[in-house]
Amino acid sequence: MENKLETLVILTPGFPKNEADSTCIPALQVFVKALKEICPGLNIIVLTFQYPFIENEYQWNGIKVVSIGGKNKGGFFHIITWIKVWNTLKKLNKEYDLIGLLSFWLGECAFVGNKFAKKHRLGHYCWLVGQDVKSGNKYFNWIKPKGDSLIAMSDFLAKHFKLNYNVSPLHVIPFGVDTSLFGNAPLKRDIDVLGAGSFIPLKQYHLFVETIAFLQKSMPDINAVICGNGPEREQLQALVKSLHLEKNISFTGELPHSEVLVLMQRSKVFLHPSNYEGFSTVLSEALYAGAHVVSFCKPMVKDFRHHYVVKTNEEMNRGVLTILRSKNLDHLPVLVCSVQQVAKNVISLFVS
């Protein structure tokens, strides 16, 4: 009898189209690389539903990726995508010894993955990463997941999932930081306040601009940088202009992941005004980069050095000002969790 290769299949809405595509879900990229590193004998296959926008099979850092090319089309096209995914999973199940399926967030990936795993008696875990824990997620009723099949990215998400669905995720595993991606910190931190993310309403970057306007009154030469892009970019730039902050706030646009990490190491404060977060990886990365982080969200019950959680806009303004005025600001790295440990925690669910 032929020995089939032990294989873990990862289901995700999107994955980088090539090794240079560093802006597509950087945290997922770092995690998959870590899985390959700690389990060199395990075959990993990524099955991506929507992005890249073409149907294709290719290699990414030695890992097989199967792109269905759904292109985020709704309606009947969704069903076609799911059928293609199902047929691909059937093929993979014949070719390999599948140890299980890992789905990213409680959506279509978890729906198809759960159905397939049940039919073929495979292990299946769904990683809850953010807005999928909010009430009204139709996929919860379609899947009816049990707590032992759910991984929450943070204590915050586990708590809110329990409140909204009366199911407690049994596993809490945040995304980790790959410390090897960080170079030596610069001798001088020339960026006072840094922001990084998507310019969408949830992220509330207008509050970032308003905080800089507050700080500029007592720090006329304050230097702030915002990385990212999104539908609110023009609106944000108009706000900067109306507040006469063109010399204080610069927009970099979307940058490669490596360049964002360099900017973090040049920054004194990382300001994250989002009103809802599972456990944004940029928080962990900024802490390891030595920046002091100010945010509205407290992802874990545990407190972390250099992370300041505020409740109001006024608290955010005063908190950032206090940090910047500190005479002896400590920029030592704070490691929340290494991605290698995260990979070990996840793979142990499938091989225990």
C-alpha positions as CSV (number, residue, x, y, z in Angstrom):
1,M,0.0,0.0,0.0
2,E,1.3,3.4,-1.0
3,N,2.3,5.7,1.8
4,K,0.6,9.0,1.4
5,L,2.2,12.3,2.5
6,E,0.8,13.7,5.7
7,T,-0.8,17.0,4.7
8,L,-2.4,20.0,6.5
9,V,-4.8,22.1,4.3
10,I,-5.2,25.7,5.1
11,L,-8.4,27.4,3.8
12,T,-8.3,31.2,3.4
13,P,-10.2,33.9,1.5
14,G,-6.9,35.3,0.2
15,F,-3.2,34.5,-0.1
16,P,-0.2,36.2,-1.8
17,K,0.0,35.7,-5.5
18,N,3.8,35.4,-5.4
19,E,6.6,35.7,-2.9
20,A,6.9,39.4,-3.6
21,D,3.3,40.1,-2.6
22,S,4.1,41.0,1.1
23,T,1.0,43.2,1.7
24,C,-1.6,40.3,1.4
25,I,-2.4,39.3,5.0
26,P,1.2,39.6,6.3
27,A,0.4,37.8,9.6
28,L,-0.9,34.7,7.7
29,Q,2.3,34.7,5.6
30,V,4.4,34.7,8.7
31,F,2.4,32.0,10.3
32,V,2.5,29.6,7.3
33,K,6.3,30.1,7.0
34,A,6.7,29.3,10.7
35,L,4.6,26.1,10.3
36,K,6.9,25.0,7.5
37,E,9.9,25.8,9.7
38,I,8.8,23.8,12.7
39,C,7.3,20.9,10.8
40,P,9.6,20.4,7.8
41,G,8.3,16.9,7.3
42,L,4.7,18.0,7.1
43,N,3.2,18.9,3.7
44,I,1.2,22.1,3.8
45,I,-1.2,23.1,1.1
46,V,-3.0,26.5,1.0
47,L,-6.4,26.6,-0.7
48,T,-7.4,30.2,-1.3
49,F,-11.0,31.0,-2.3
50,Q,-11.0,34.6,-3.7
51,Y,-7.6,36.1,-4.2
52,P,-5.4,35.8,-6.3
53,F,-8.1,36.6,-8.9
54,I,-7.1,33.8,-11.2
55,E,-7.5,30.0,-11.0
56,N,-4.0,28.6,-10.6
57,E,-1.6,26.3,-8.8
58,Y,1.8,27.6,-7.8
59,Q,4.6,27.3,-5.3
60,W,5.1,30.0,-2.6
61,N,8.2,29.6,-0.5
62,G,8.2,25.8,-1.1
63,I,4.5,25.5,-0.2
64,K,1.8,24.5,-2.7
65,V,-1.0,27.0,-3.2
66,V,-4.2,26.3,-5.0
67,S,-6.1,29.5,-6.0
68,I,-9.7,29.1,-6.9
69,G,-10.0,32.6,-8.3
70,G,-13.4,33.6,-6.9
71,K,-12.7,37.3,-7.4
72,N,-15.0,38.2,-4.5
73,K,-18.0,37.8,-6.7
74,G,-21.3,37.3,-4.9
75,G,-24.5,35.4,-5.6
76,F,-24.4,32.3,-7.7
77,F,-20.6,32.8,-8.2
78,H,-20.1,32.1,-4.5
79,I,-21.7,28.7,-5.0
80,I,-19.5,28.0,-8.0
81,T,-16.4,28.8,-5.9
82,W,-17.5,26.5,-3.1
83,I,-18.1,23.6,-5.5
84,K,-14.6,24.2,-7.0
85,V,-13.1,24.2,-3.4
86,W,-15.1,21.0,-2.6
87,N,-13.8,19.2,-5.7
88,T,-10.3,20.3,-5.0
89,L,-10.5,19.0,-1.4
90,K,-11.8,15.6,-2.7
91,K,-8.8,15.4,-5.0
92,L,-6.4,16.3,-2.2
93,N,-8.0,13.8,0.1
94,K,-7.3,11.1,-2.4
95,E,-3.7,12.1,-3.1
96,Y,-2.6,12.8,0.5
97,D,-3.1,11.7,4.0
98,L,-4.9,14.7,5.3
99,I,-4.3,15.3,9.1
100,G,-7.0,18.1,9.0
101,L,-8.2,21.4,7.8
102,L,-7.5,24.9,9.3
103,S,-9.9,27.7,8.2
104,F,-9.4,31.4,8.6
105,W,-12.3,33.1,10.2
106,L,-15.9,32.1,10.6
107,G,-17.0,32.6,7.0
108,E,-17.2,30.7,3.8
109,C,-13.8,28.9,4.4
110,A,-15.1,27.5,7.7
111,F,-18.4,26.6,6.2
112,V,-17.0,24.5,3.3
113,G,-14.2,23.2,5.5
114,N,-16.6,22.1,8.3
115,K,-18.9,20.3,5.9
116,F,-16.0,18.5,4.1
117,A,-14.3,17.5,7.4
118,K,-17.5,16.1,8.8
119,K,-18.2,14.0,5.7
120,H,-14.6,12.6,5.6
121,R,-14.1,12.4,9.4
122,L,-11.2,14.9,9.4
123,G,-10.2,17.3,12.1
124,H,-11.2,20.9,11.4
125,Y,-10.4,24.1,13.3
126,C,-11.6,27.6,12.6
127,W,-9.5,30.6,13.7
128,L,-11.7,33.6,14.8
129,V,-9.8,36.7,13.9
130,G,-12.0,39.7,14.3
131,Q,-15.4,40.9,13.1
132,D,-16.5,37.3,12.5
133,V,-17.3,37.1,16.3
134,K,-19.8,39.9,16.1
135,S,-23.5,39.0,16.4
136,G,-25.4,38.4,13.2
137,N,-22.8,36.2,11.5
138,K,-25.0,33.9,9.3
139,Y,-22.2,31.3,9.1
140,F,-22.6,30.5,12.8
141,N,-26.1,29.1,12.2
142,W,-25.0,27.3,9.1
143,I,-22.0,25.6,10.8
144,K,-23.1,25.5,14.5
145,P,-19.5,25.1,15.7
146,K,-18.6,23.6,19.0
147,G,-16.1,25.4,21.3
148,D,-13.4,22.7,20.9
149,S,-13.2,23.4,17.1
150,L,-12.7,27.2,17.6
151,I,-9.5,29.1,18.0
152,A,-9.9,32.7,19.1
153,M,-7.1,35.1,18.3
154,S,-7.5,36.8,21.7
155,D,-9.2,36.7,25.1
156,F,-11.3,39.7,23.9
157,L,-12.7,37.7,20.9
158,A,-13.3,34.6,23.0
159,K,-15.3,36.7,25.5
160,H,-17.4,38.4,22.8
161,F,-18.0,35.1,21.0
162,K,-19.4,33.6,24.2
163,L,-21.6,36.7,24.8
164,N,-22.9,36.7,21.2
165,Y,-23.4,33.0,20.6
166,N,-23.2,31.3,24.0
167,V,-20.3,29.1,22.8
168,S,-16.8,29.4,24.4
169,P,-13.8,28.9,22.0
170,L,-11.7,26.3,23.8
171,H,-8.4,27.6,22.3
172,V,-7.0,31.2,22.5
173,I,-3.9,31.6,20.2
174,P,-2.8,35.1,18.9
175,F,-0.9,35.6,15.8
176,G,2.8,35.7,16.6
177,V,5.8,37.9,15.7
178,D,8.7,36.6,13.6
179,T,11.6,38.3,15.3
180,S,14.0,37.4,12.5
181,L,12.3,40.0,10.3
182,F,13.6,42.9,12.5
183,G,17.0,44.4,11.9
184,N,19.0,46.5,14.3
185,A,17.0,49.4,15.7
186,P,18.2,52.9,14.5
187,L,20.1,55.1,17.0
188,K,17.5,57.8,16.7
189,R,13.8,57.5,16.5
190,D,12.8,60.3,14.2
191,I,9.1,59.5,13.9
192,D,7.0,60.7,16.8
193,V,3.8,58.9,16.0
194,L,3.2,56.1,13.5
195,G,-0.1,54.6,12.3
196,A,-0.5,51.6,9.9
197,G,-3.6,50.0,8.5
198,S,-6.5,50.2,6.1
199,F,-8.3,53.5,5.7
200,I,-11.8,52.2,6.5
201,P,-14.4,53.5,9.0
202,L,-13.6,50.7,11.5
203,K,-10.0,51.9,11.8
204,Q,-11.0,55.5,12.7
205,Y,-7.9,57.2,11.3
206,H,-9.7,60.6,11.5
207,L,-9.0,60.2,15.3
208,F,-5.3,59.7,14.5
209,V,-5.3,63.1,12.6
210,E,-7.2,64.8,15.4
211,T,-4.7,63.5,18.0
212,I,-1.8,65.0,15.9
213,A,-3.7,68.3,15.8
214,F,-3.9,68.2,19.6
215,L,-0.2,67.4,20.0
216,Q,0.8,70.0,17.4
217,K,-0.4,72.8,19.7
218,S,2.4,72.0,22.2
219,M,4.8,70.3,19.8
220,P,4.8,72.4,16.5
221,D,7.3,70.2,14.8
222,I,5.7,66.9,15.6
223,N,6.4,64.3,12.9
224,A,3.7,61.7,12.2
225,V,3.5,59.0,9.5
226,I,0.5,57.0,8.3
227,C,1.1,53.8,6.3
228,G,-1.7,52.2,4.3
229,N,-4.4,52.8,1.8
230,G,-8.2,52.5,1.5
231,P,-11.4,54.3,0.5
232,E,-11.0,57.0,3.1
233,R,-7.6,58.2,2.0
234,E,-8.8,61.3,0.2
235,Q,-11.1,62.2,3.1
236,L,-8.2,61.9,5.5
237,Q,-5.8,64.0,3.4
238,A,-8.5,66.6,3.2
239,L,-8.8,66.6,7.0
240,V,-5.0,67.0,7.3
241,K,-5.2,70.0,4.9
242,S,-8.1,71.6,6.8
243,L,-6.2,71.4,10.1
244,H,-3.0,72.8,8.5
245,L,-1.0,69.6,9.3
246,E,0.6,69.0,5.9
247,K,4.1,69.6,7.5
248,N,3.3,67.2,10.4
249,I,1.6,64.2,8.8
250,S,2.9,62.3,5.8
251,F,1.1,59.4,4.0
252,T,3.4,56.6,2.6
253,G,0.7,54.6,0.8
254,E,0.8,50.8,1.0
255,L,4.3,49.6,1.8
256,P,5.9,46.1,1.8
257,H,5.7,44.5,5.2
258,S,9.5,44.8,5.7
259,E,9.4,48.5,5.2
260,V,6.5,48.9,7.7
261,L,8.6,47.1,10.3
262,V,11.5,49.5,9.7
263,L,9.2,52.5,10.3
264,M,8.0,50.9,13.5
265,Q,11.6,50.8,14.7
266,R,12.0,54.5,13.9
267,S,8.9,55.4,15.9
268,K,8.4,56.5,19.5
269,V,4.7,55.8,19.6
270,F,2.4,53.5,17.5
271,L,-1.1,54.9,17.6
272,H,-3.9,52.5,16.8
273,P,-7.3,54.2,16.9
274,S,-9.4,51.2,15.7
275,N,-12.7,50.8,17.5
276,Y,-12.6,47.0,17.2
277,E,-9.8,44.5,17.0
278,G,-9.3,40.8,17.5
279,F,-5.6,41.1,18.1
280,S,-4.1,43.2,15.3
281,T,-0.6,41.8,14.5
282,V,0.7,45.4,14.0
283,L,0.3,45.9,17.8
284,S,2.6,43.0,18.6
285,E,5.0,44.0,15.9
286,A,5.1,47.6,17.1
287,L,5.8,46.4,20.6
288,Y,8.7,44.2,19.5
289,A,10.0,47.1,17.4
290,G,10.3,49.1,20.7
291,A,7.5,51.6,20.1
292,H,5.0,52.5,22.8
293,V,1.5,51.4,21.7
294,V,-1.7,53.4,22.4
295,S,-5.0,51.8,21.5
296,F,-8.7,51.6,22.5
297,C,-8.6,47.8,22.3
298,K,-7.2,45.4,25.0
299,P,-6.9,42.0,23.3
300,M,-5.6,39.9,26.1
301,V,-6.4,39.8,29.9
302,K,-2.7,40.0,30.5
303,D,-1.0,43.4,30.4
304,F,2.0,44.1,28.2
305,R,4.7,46.6,28.9
306,H,4.6,49.7,26.6
307,H,0.9,49.0,25.7
308,Y,-1.5,51.7,27.0
309,V,-5.2,51.1,26.7
310,V,-7.4,54.2,26.7
311,K,-11.2,54.6,26.7
312,T,-11.8,58.1,25.2
313,N,-10.3,60.3,22.5
314,E,-9.2,62.7,25.3
315,E,-7.4,59.9,27.1
316,M,-5.7,58.9,23.8
317,N,-4.5,62.5,23.3
318,R,-3.2,62.9,26.8
319,G,-1.6,59.4,26.8
320,V,0.4,60.1,23.6
321,L,1.5,63.5,24.9
322,T,2.7,62.0,28.2
323,I,4.8,59.4,26.4
324,L,6.4,61.9,24.0
325,R,7.2,64.3,26.9
326,S,8.9,61.5,28.9
327,K,12.6,62.2,29.5
328,N,13.7,58.6,29.8
329,L,11.7,56.7,27.2
330,D,12.5,53.0,27.1
331,H,12.4,51.4,23.6
332,L,13.4,47.9,24.6
333,P,11.5,45.2,22.5
334,V,8.5,43.6,24.1
335,L,7.7,40.1,22.7
336,V,4.0,39.2,23.1
337,C,4.4,35.8,21.5
338,S,6.8,34.3,18.9
339,V,5.2,33.0,15.7
340,Q,7.2,29.7,16.1
341,Q,5.4,29.1,19.5
342,V,2.1,30.0,17.8
343,A,2.8,27.4,15.1
344,K,3.6,24.8,17.7
345,N,0.4,25.5,19.6
346,V,-1.7,25.2,16.4
347,I,-0.1,22.0,15.0
348,S,-0.5,20.3,18.4
349,L,-4.3,20.5,17.9
350,F,-3.9,18.2,14.9
351,V,-1.3,15.7,16.1
352,S,-2.1,15.3,19.8
